[in-house]
Amino acid sequence: QVTLVESGGGLVQSGGSLRLSCETFGFSTSFHTMEWYRQAPGKQRDEVARITDDGFAYYPDDSVKGRFTISREKNTVYLQMDSLKPEDTGVYYCKGAWRSYIYWGQGTQVTVSS
């Protein structure tokens, strides 16, 4: 069974930093891509960062560019979040994709207070 486990969330003041981690269990092949999504209260789940197996990083959410940095070590993916804002609050999910297989973690809560 493949499991992705996020950690590193918590409560932080505006302007602070957090580093999220997502570790994969039960899947030895390198995911083609690993991604972080954010789901704010009452809103849909949106992608904030993506990284390929050769290290190419992409940030589809303009609001995080220059503040968030995605990185990975094989099937462990990280999200360094700096200069956090209250609008970054939400549940952060990681996702791993290989061919047609997609796996999600259970999420980790990030709350940024003003």
Solvent accessible surface area in square Angstrom, and as a share of the most:
residue,aa,sasa,rsa
1,Q,201,0.89
2,V,35,0.20
3,T,57,0.33
4,L,4,0.02
5,V,72,0.41
6,E,18,0.08
7,S,60,0.39
8,G,37,0.35
9,G,30,0.28
10,G,30,0.29
11,L,135,0.67
12,V,25,0.15
13,Q,138,0.61
14,S,56,0.36
15,G,53,0.51
16,G,20,0.20
17,S,57,0.37
18,L,33,0.16
19,R,127,0.46
20,L,0,0.00
21,S,29,0.19
22,C,0,0.00
23,E,82,0.37
24,T,21,0.12
25,F,99,0.41
26,G,63,0.60
27,F,38,0.16
28,S,94,0.61
29,T,62,0.36
30,S,39,0.25
31,F,0,0.00
32,H,81,0.36
33,T,27,0.16
34,M,0,0.00
35,E,7,0.03
36,W,0,0.00
37,Y,31,0.12
38,R,30,0.11
39,Q,58,0.26
40,A,24,0.19
41,P,106,0.67
42,G,92,0.89
43,K,140,0.60
44,Q,132,0.59
45,R,86,0.31
46,D,63,0.33
47,E,31,0.14
48,V,0,0.00
49,A,0,0.00
50,R,82,0.30
51,I,8,0.04
52,T,32,0.18
53,D,78,0.40
54,D,122,0.63
55,G,45,0.43
56,F,133,0.56
57,A,36,0.28
58,Y,104,0.39
59,Y,41,0.16
60,P,53,0.33
61,D,32,0.16
62,D,105,0.55
63,S,61,0.39
64,V,0,0.00
65,K,109,0.46
66,G,87,0.84
67,R,28,0.10
68,F,5,0.02
69,T,75,0.44
70,I,7,0.04
71,S,46,0.30
72,R,36,0.13
73,E,119,0.54
74,K,124,0.52
75,N,12,0.06
76,T,28,0.16
77,V,0,0.00
78,Y,32,0.12
79,L,0,0.00
80,Q,57,0.25
81,M,0,0.00
82,D,53,0.27
83,S,59,0.38
84,L,1,0.00
85,K,82,0.35
86,P,53,0.33
87,E,119,0.53
88,D,1,0.01
89,T,27,0.16
90,G,1,0.01
91,V,41,0.24
92,Y,0,0.00
93,Y,31,0.12
94,C,0,0.00
95,K,24,0.10
96,G,0,0.00
97,A,18,0.14
98,W,52,0.18
99,R,181,0.66
100,S,99,0.64
101,Y,116,0.44
102,I,95,0.48
103,Y,52,0.20
104,W,96,0.34
105,G,4,0.04
106,Q,161,0.72
107,G,22,0.21
108,T,19,0.11
109,Q,87,0.39
110,V,0,0.00
111,T,48,0.28
112,V,7,0.04
113,S,42,0.27
114,S,129,0.83
